[in-house]
Every structure is written in C-alpha cells, then in structure tokens.
Amino acid sequence: MSNISAPGELGYRMPAEWEPQEAVWLSWPHKEESWPGKFDPVPAVFGEIAREICGSQLVRINVADAQMASQVEVVLRESQVPMSRVRFHLNPTNDAWVRDHGPIYVVRDVNGKRERALTKWGYNAWGDKYPPYDLDNQVPGRIGAEFQEPIFEGGMILEGGSIDVNGAGVLLTTESCLLNPNRNPTLSREEIEERLKRFLGVQKILWLGDGIVGDDTDGHIDDITRFVSERTIVTATEEDSSDDNALPLQENLKRLRTLTDVSGRPFDIVTIPMPDPVYFEDTRLPASYANFLIINGKVLVPTYRCDKDQIALNILSELFPGRQVVGIDCTDLVWGLGAIHCVTQQQPQVG
C-alpha cells in the first residue's frame, strides 16, 4: 500500500540502531564480480555474521529462489547457524549490499504499541557505477508487500549507508555523498534536507565532508562516523599525517566539535583509530572499524588482522557497556568495498 503524506508528518521516525530489533536483513552474496578473484571466502563471512545475529533475533535472507535457499542453508549449517532463527525471502537481487538497497524502516508509538513502516528510496548503485541494479531497486517494495506494511516513497536517490540517526531528531551524513551530482543533481542541499526531515522524522541534519580512501560510495557516513547514543558520536581518525585519510578525517572531527543536537547541546565526541591500510593487489580498500552493526545485546565490529583491532574493540566496549562487542574478520569481505554494516539492514521490533 502507498501513502501520500510523508511519514514524519504522521508521527513516524527512523529509530536509532540500538533500539529493539525483530530481525536483521541480509541479501545473500552471489555476484562474484563484486569480489573479483576472492569470492570463495565471502559466504562463510556472511555465515559468521548470521550466527552472531541469531543469538538475539531473526535473520531474514533475500534469495533468488528455493534452490538458492538450499545452497545458502548448507553454508549456514556449516557456520552453526540455528535454522529456526532464519527466514528466507524470495527477493532476487543484483548484489549483496542490503544496507543500501533494502528498506529504511521508520516507527511510531500509538497507544503504547510500536508500529512500523518502510521508506523506499531510489537506488542507482552509487551513482550508476555498477549496473544493472533493477532487482535491487525492487527489494523494499517486495518486502513491504510481503509484510503488508505501509510504504513511503522518498522520491530521491538515498542509500542506507549514507545516513545515521540518533533516534532523537538528528541525522548525520556527508556532503561528498548526498550532494554528489551522480545522485540527485536537480535537488539542492535544502531540498535534500527537507526530504530527509519529512520522510525520516528528523529535525536536524549534520553534514560532514569527505569519506575515506577506497570508498566507492563517495563517502558513506557508516565508514567514518556513527552515533553510539543520543549524545555520543564515535568518529574515525588517522594518526599518520602522511596517510591520505588523515586530513579529511581531521576536518570531519573539527566539524563534529562545532555541531549540536536539537536542543543546542554539543555532542560527546570519541575517536577511534583507522586500521592499518588494507590492500588487495594494488587497490586500497575502505577498511574501517566504524562499519559496525548494533543488534540486540551485541555490537558486531569488522576487524582486519592488525594490532589496532583490539584497540577499536576496547573503545567500543566502553561505549556499549550493556552489549557484547564481537569482532568479525572482514579482511576478505572488504575486498567488495564494504563490511558488516554495508551487508546488513535492521528491522525494528513492533508491538
């Protein structure tokens, strides 16, 4: 079903990632060109992610057909995933990046009960870099129809990895991505802000500058800076001044220290290191600890086989005292130019 009013006008808002979840969506990897020459280890990483999620909630997996579901089940069983916690959904995809092609959920509380709806945005594979993407574009609509939940169409290109919210009226994003002419060339910054406010129920947009080297999304926020509570933001920094990431990340940190919440209060800013540079052949990959996923009771953090892994895990453990922080080796996964947050999309709890 389709609605004319925007969800923000109907009391909906995009919940923070730490709010209760029913499930996490995955689109199972099958496009070998996304991990050229290194696809074989990728399904097992998805299996490990699924196993960690299953301890606290459902895993919903988009697959092309029943045959693919059977093949995926073999991988999941090898990863010791309890199949009672898995649901397969027949939604064929072009690729695995469900954070960007999946639904962005909004919720509202009515008479003490939480209701859920979907926002559906245009998806063009990060500025038409990797066509085709027609199947990916259909995923939110198919999910909305299956669950018989309201669908609100935002009317512009927007990927889930390009935004982060604190659940209390504030949204973080980057100029390098949302203002890139390969997304919405006819929309001004003010028009983009207005749509984010109307459809995601936020009141304030915070803009950072550039993303990290190797990020083919043009600078997704979920690779650099994340909310960990309503008032606390964790942001990546690079101490090696000769590294190409040092200056843009330092500029973002300076901006963050000037920004405020909806009440005009400054945020608590915590820095997290960048991992040692990760390369495949001659390509630098967008490895970052900021690409973590918050689920019920846990935080799943990408690691990259370097000394800084434990430093990052310790920082996040202090920021999430009520959750278990779990590192997952994403050295192979990030060759696809994304990590844990990029291949997941949370579905909020209702009721």
N, C-alpha and C positions, 0 to 999 in steps of 0.2 A: 504494500500500500504506500501511497505517496502523499506527502503533506505540503501545503502551500506555505504556511508560516514556518519561520526558522525555529529550530529547537530552543535556542536561547530565549526566545520570546515566549516559549511555552514552559519555562522553568527547568529545562534540561541544561546540563553542564558536562563537560568532559571530566571524568574523575581522575584524580591522581593515581599513579600506578600502584601505590601502596594500599589503596582501598581494596575491600574484599573482592575476590575474583571467583568466578564459576569455573573458568577454563582458560587455556591458552591455545591459540590457533597456530598451526604450522601448515605451510604449503610444501609438501614433500619434494625434495630436490630430484630433478630428472634431466635438467638441461646441462649436459656435460660441458658445453662451451663456456658456461659460467665459471667453471674451474678447469680450464684447459690443461690437460696433461696431469691433473691431480684430483680428478673427481672421485676416485675409488674410496678414499677415507672419509668423504663427506657424509654419506648416510649414517655412518657409525657415530659421528658427532651429533647429528640430529637425534639419534637413539639415546645418547647420553643426556642431552637436553630434555628429551621426553621423560626419561626415567626420573630426573630430578623434579620435574613438574608434577608427575603423577603422585608423588608423596602427599600433595596437599590439594590437588584439584584435577579436573579432567584435562586431557589433551585432545584437541579436535584437529584432525588432519585432513587437509584438502588433497584428494587424489583424483586421477582422471577416470578410473573405472574400478570394477571389482577385482580385476586381475592385478592392477597396481596395488590395491589394498592388500592383497595376499602377499605380494612381494615385500611390501613395507612391513607387514606383520612378522615376517621372517627376521628382518633386521631388528625390530623392536624386541622380539623374544630373545635374540642373541644379546641384546643390551639389558635384559632382565627387566623389561617394562611390563608391569601388570596390565594385561589386555582389558581387564574390567574397567580400567580408568581411561581407555582410549575410545574415541568415536571417529569413525571415518565419514567423510562427507564428499559426495561425488561432485566436486567442483574442479574441472580441469583448469590448469594454469600454464602459462608460458614459462614461469620461473618460480623461484622459491622465496622471494622477498615479501612475505605476507605483511610485514610492518608497513610497507608502502602501498601494496595493492589491496590489502584487506580492509574491512570496515573500521572506522574510528568510532568507538562507542560513546554515547552520552547517556546520562542517567538523570532521574529526578525522583524526589521523595514525595509521595502522595499518601496522605492518611497513614503515615507510619510505614509505608511499604515502598521499596525502591522499584522504579520502572526503568526499562532500558529501551533505547532506540539506536539506530545506526545512522551515521553520516557517511555519505558516498561522495567521493571527490573524483575528479578526473585523474587518470594515471597515464603518463606518457614515457615511462621508463627513463626518468631523469633527463628530460629534455630530448626525447626521441633518440637516445643513444643506442638502445638495444631492441629494435623491433624484431618480431611482432610482439604486441602486448594486449591484443584484443581479448584473449581469455582472462588475463589478469584483471582487466577492467570490469569484467562481469562478476567477479567474486563477491563484492559487497551486496549487489542486488540479489544474487542467488542465495546468499546466507540470510538476508532479510526475508526473502520469500519463504525459505525453509522454516525459519523460526516464527514467521508471521509477526514480525516486529516492524514498527514504523521506520521508514527510510526517508532521510532528508538529503537532497542533493545540493552540495555546496556551490556548484557551478563554476569551479575553477580547478586548476591542477594543484594537488596537495598530497604530499606523502607523509605517512605517519612518523617516519624518522626525522622529519624536518621540524617537528614541534615537540615541546614538552610542557606539561602544566603542573601547577601545584595544588589543583583542586579547589583553590580559594581565589579564583579570579585572575590569575596571572599565567601568561603563556610566553615561553622562551622560543626564539627562532633565530635564524641568521639572514642577513642581507644577501650574502653570496648565493643562497639557495632560493628563497622566496621572491627575491627581486630580480632573479636571473631572467633575461628575456626569453630563454628557452622554456619557461613555464607559462607565465601569464603576461605576455607582452602588452596587452591592452589595458591592464589594470595598474593603477598607481599604488604606492605604499598605503595610502589612506583607504583605498577601496579594498585592498587585501586585508588590512586590519579590521575593517568593518565586517567583512565576511567571517573572519575568524571569531569575532565577538558574537555575531548573530548565530552562528552555527555551532560553536563550541562552548557558548555560555561563559566566555571570559570577559573581563573588563579592561585588562591592560596587557599590551604586547611589549615585550622586552626584546630589543634587537641586538644581537652580536654581529661581528663582522665576518671573518672568513673561517672556513673549516681547516682540516688537516690535509697534508700532502697524501696523494693517492686515493682520496675520496672522490669517486666518480659521480657522487650525488650533488656535487657543487657545494658541499659544506653542510651536511646534516648535523643538527644540534646533538643528536644522540651519540655522536662520536667525540664530542668535546665537553658539553656542559649539561648537567642534569639536576633537577630538583630531587632532594632526598627527604625533604619535609616541607611544610608550608613556608618556612622561613629560612631554610638552609639549602644552599646550592653547592654542588661539587663541580669543580672545573679542572680540566687537564692543563698542565703546564710542562714546558720543556726547559730543563736547566742548561743544556748545552747550547750556548748562544750561536754556535755555528750551524746548528740544525735548522732546516727550513721551517720547522714548526714553531721555533722559539718566538719569533716576533709576532705572528698572528695570534698565538695563544696568549702572549703577554698583553697584547692590545685588548683582547676579549676580557682578560682579568681586570684591566683598568676600567673597562666599561661596567663590568659587574659591580665594582665597588662604588659606582655612582648611581646604581639603579635601586628602586624602592618597590614595595608591594602596594596593594590597592589603598592602604592606609598611610602611605608615605614613609614607611619604616624601611631602613636598609636591611638587606639580607645578610645572613651569616655566610661567608664565602670560605669554602675549604678547598685546598688544591690537592690534586692527585697527579702523580708523575705520568708522563708518557712512557710506554715500554721502550726498550731498545729497538731501533728500527728493524722492521721485519721485511725481508725481500723474498721474492720468488723469481729466480733467474735475475733479470736486471730491473725488475719492477718493484718499487717501494709500495708496500701495502698499508691500508689505513688502520693499522693496529692501534687500539685504544682501550683502556680499561673503562672508559665512560659508557661503552656499549653493553652495559649490564642490564639484566631483566629483574624487576622486582615481582615476586609472586607471594602467595600466602605462606608466610613463615620462612622464606628464603630470599636470597639475592644471588642470582647466577651471574658470575663475572668471567669474562674472557681472559685467559692467560696465554702467554706467548713464550714459555720456556726461557725466561730471563730472570735475573736477580730482583728486578722491580716487581715481579708478580706478587711476592709476599708482602711487600710494602703497600701495594694497592689493596690487597685483601685485608690487611690490618686497618687501613684507613676506613674502608667501607664497613668493616665490622664495628668500628667505633660509631659510625653514623647510623647503623641499623642494629641497635642493641637487642631488639626483640626478634631478630631474624638470623638464621644461619647463613653465613656468606660462603658460597661454594664456588671454587674456581673450576673452570672447564677449559681444557687446552683447545684454543681456537687457531693455532698456527696453520693448520690445513684449511679450516673454514674461511679464514680471512683472505685467502687467495681469490675467493669470489668477490672480494672487496666489501665484505660485511661480516659481522659477528653475531653474537647471541640476540641482541635486541633487534637487529635487522631481520632475523628469520622467525620472529615471534610477534604475536599481537594478542593482548589480553582481552578477555571477555568479562565484564564486570558481573558481580553477583546481583541477583534480583530477589525480591520477596521480602 
